[in-house]
């Protein structure tokens, strides 16, 4: 059977169980990346025996091999989603959190169980949080969340959502009301250099005074302006 036909048979479920079990043991003649992707798909096979075998094979793979794949910006979603829920090592979980290719739903799942340091790393990615607010809800319910994590959530909600949370979610159509006219959607903003009004030039040298000056500038911005700075500015 040609490789393309073999892969298609797994994707459409037409491959017989015996063949799926062979593939679940990692015994196909596919390249490593395609094998890993196939195993991740088979780990969700409706047949418990096939799914269990695929999960066991994935668990037995060397961490270095898995890392080389989950760190790739073009890694398949099925691979990233599997390891976000498979009790992977700290190094793999961190790679998932840092990879922009990881689906927001997978990060939300990860945020529900991540240890405090990893959870804080997830919460520092403001762009992803705006794209998938469900991550914030998962983080809030995580029993391992630290005081710093709660502070980050409060800061994010105050700065970017507030009472108009639905209006500023990436990908959602802005909702309007008589009391709160719709603001310009930030998805139309063009990425540009760090805006001059938040440049460090001309600010006080003392760290506390400099932070106070920056916060003063931020407090005077509209919500769309704050989101724009979050997308193109430094931390």
C-alpha positions, 0 to 999 in steps of 0.5 A: 500500500502506498504511503499516502493511502496508508495514512488516509486509511488511518485518518478515515478509520478504514484501516483494520484493527490489526494494522492499527495495532501494528502502527500503534507499536510504532512499527510503520515505515514512516519518517519519525515526524509522521510516525509521531503524528500517527501515534498521537492520532491513534492514542484517540482511537475508539478501540481502547486496545489500540489507543492504549498501545499508542499511548504506551508507545508515545510514553516510551519515546526518548524525551529528546526526540519528542522535544525536537518535534514539539519545539518546531513551529510547524508541529502538527496540532495532534502531537501538541494536543496529545502531550499537553494532556499526557503527563509529559516531562517539565521540559516538554510542557514548557516547550508546549507553552512556548510554541506559538503553534500549540492550540489555545485549547491545548494550552487551556488544558495545560493551564488547568494542571500546570505547576505554578512556575509553568502556569506563570509562564503561560500567563505572561503570553498576553497575545495568546490569552487574548486569543483564547480567554479560556486559558485564564479560566483554566488557570484560575481553577488550577489548585497550584496557582500561586499568588503571582499567578492570581496577580497576573490574572487580575492585571490581565482582566483589568487591563484588557477585558474589564467590563467589555471582555467580549469586545476585545477577544481575538477572532470574536466579533465586537459586541455593542450596546447603547451604554458602551459603543464598540471600540475599534477591533485590535485585530486590524492593528498593523504590527510596527516598531515599539511605539514612541510613547512607551519608549524608555528614552526620557523616563526617570533612571530610578526603577520605581520612578520609571515604572510609575511613569510608564504606569501613568502613561498606560492609565491614560490609554484606551483599551484598544491602545493598551492591546496594541502596545501588548501586541507590539511592545516589550514586556 
